[in-house]
């Protein structure tokens, strides 16, 4: 995922790209939780 929640006046919280490339992060997730994430994303 590459995004951020931004609060826009009159629209509330909106998911969109981060404001700066420096805001992008890579996070390692344990292989044991991969099936749970895949199942969640297919719903």
N, C-alpha and C positions, 0 to 999 in steps of 0.2 A: 504494500500500500504506500502510496506517496501522496499525502494530502494533509489538510489541516482544517479544523473547524474555525470559521471566522464569523464574528457577529456583525451582521449588516443591519443598519437602521431600517426598520419596517419589514425586515425579512427574518429576523432572528438568526439562529446559528445555521450556517451554510457550509457544506463540505466542498472544498476546492483545493487547488494546488497551493503549496506553501509560497509565501511571499518571496523567499530567496532560496537559491540553490544551496546555500550554506545550511539551510534548515533540514535538508534531506539526511536521513540516517539509515543505516543498515543494521538490523537487529537479527541475531542468530536465535532460532527457536529450536528447542529440543525435538529430535526426530519422533519421540514418543507422543507428542501432542499433534503431529501432522494430521493423522486421521480425523481428529476432532475438528480441526480447522477446516479441512477439506469438506467434511460433512456439513459444517455450518455454512460455508460459502456456497454450497450447492442448493441450499434451501431458498 
